[in-house]
Amino acid sequence: VAGGVGANKALRAALRVWIEGISGEVYFPALEYCTDNGAMVAYAGCLRMSAGERDKEVGVQVKPRWALAGH
């Protein structure tokens, strides 16, 4: 578990409990390496757009209030 999600201490604890219950293993990097890469992705996209690159439209509809429960 890595990235910004891996820095979530409650998630780490819950995963450890769940994994122990199924005799599995889970690994987390040190917290200083669990950073969100959203800024990096946005910057890469900005560079591509500035260079005139465009992706074909993929038809994705953004749903900022999309419920997580039940999915």
Phi and psi in degrees as a GROMACS rama.xvg file:
@    title "Ramachandran Plot"
@    xaxis  label "Phi"
@    yaxis  label "Psi"
@TYPE xy
-139.834  -173.224  ALA-2
73.1052  -165.712  GLY-3
-60.0998  -33.59  GLY-4
-62.2229  -38.1565  VAL-5
-66.0753  -16.1983  GLY-6
-84.1491  -8.89072  ALA-7
-74.2879  107.614  ASN-8
-64.7241  -36.9488  LYS-9
-66.0525  -40.5586  ALA-10
-65.252  -41.8044  LEU-11
-57.8421  -46.7781  ARG-12
-63.8627  -45.0367  ALA-13
-64.0081  -40.7141  ALA-14
-65.1842  -39.5343  LEU-15
-60.7799  -45.0286  ARG-16
-62.3694  -47.5868  VAL-17
-62.7725  -45.3375  TRP-18
-64.1882  -40.2112  ILE-19
-61.261  -36.3952  GLU-20
-66.5031  -23.3818  GLY-21
-111.456  13.9217  ILE-22
55.0805  40.1157  SER-23
-103.405  -170.096  GLY-24
-133.337  144.467  GLU-25
-136.486  143.872  VAL-26
-126.376  138.489  TYR-27
-128.453  136.532  PHE-28
-72.706  166.034  PRO-29
-58.1676  148.361  ALA-30
-54.7142  -34.3024  LEU-31
-66.3984  -15.1784  GLU-32
-100.559  -0.18217  TYR-33
-97.9101  81.7393  CYS-34
-118.48  155.045  THR-35
-79.3743  130.866  ASP-36
-97.9162  15.7785  ASN-37
-58.4199  -40.4797  GLY-38
-64.8012  -38.7353  ALA-39
-64.3529  -43.4955  MET-40
-64.4872  -43.0761  VAL-41
-63.4241  -41.7166  ALA-42
-64.576  -42.5  TYR-43
-61.6433  -40.6572  ALA-44
-65.1218  -39.308  GLY-45
-62.4285  -43.5281  CYS-46
-61.8842  -42.5143  LEU-47
-64.2025  -44.0073  ARG-48
-64.1655  -41.151  MET-49
-61.9045  -30.1683  SER-50
-84.1691  1.50701  ALA-51
87.048  6.59002  GLY-52
-79.9803  139.584  GLU-53
-139.72  138.807  ARG-54
-88.092  153.615  ASP-55
-64.8091  148.304  LYS-56
-63.9751  130.76  GLU-57
-102.457  -4.02599  VAL-58
74.226  28.9978  GLY-59
-84.6095  131.735  VAL-60
-103.165  121.496  GLN-61
-75.7575  132.511  VAL-62
-128.584  85.3085  LYS-63
-63.8593  -18.311  PRO-64
-111.938  25.1977  ARG-65
-64.9342  123.12  TRP-66
-66.7542  139.454  ALA-67
-87.3077  -28.9971  LEU-68
-66.6294  137.604  ALA-69
84.9308  5.5891  GLY-70
